[in-house]
């Protein structure tokens, strides 16, 4: 590889990284097929986005796009939200991490179904920038009395989370719980997006 070609490749990678700085999206699929047996009269699905420390965490927004309650889900008629939250089901719903001690959007569920899928986009200064403390996005399943329906073994009651660490890196965590599971639906990675450009570069170098 010539020096010029290497420089072009590095510039391409840097440009791709810069385009994604400050914004990242994760898509989730949650299996809730066993939740109706645990909470037969419905309940709540609770989304929270909080700073780990109000003085040393950077601000950001969590935007929930396209809540898709599939199967035999029936939505209740009540939504609860903290100060600064904007939007309603089916979305988008934007939850800032710097308004109240607890930043949440909570949707009433009239009847649990088989699954729910949604995408959440984290954006703002906290994403990709170093800080003393980070933030966390959490999803909980609650019964009609706002008690957690399940307690996943590796988390603190949430069925999934996305944490932004002090370096600004966002990492999703999912789990298997009584009544179902959560998983990340793969998104096209930066590497995959770069493959066509890398192939073209390799072809030109061969010539």
Secondary structure, 3 states (H helix, E strand, C coil): CCHHHHHHHHHHHHHHHHHHCCEEEEEEEEECCCHHHHCCCCEEEEEEEEECCCCCECCCEEEEEEEEECCCCEEEEEEEECCCCECCCCCCEEEECCCCCCCEEEEEEEECCCEEEEEEEEECCCCCCCCCECEEEEEEEECCCCCECCCCCCCCCCCEEEEECCCCCEEEEECEECCEEEEEECCCCHHHHHHHHHHHHHHHHHC
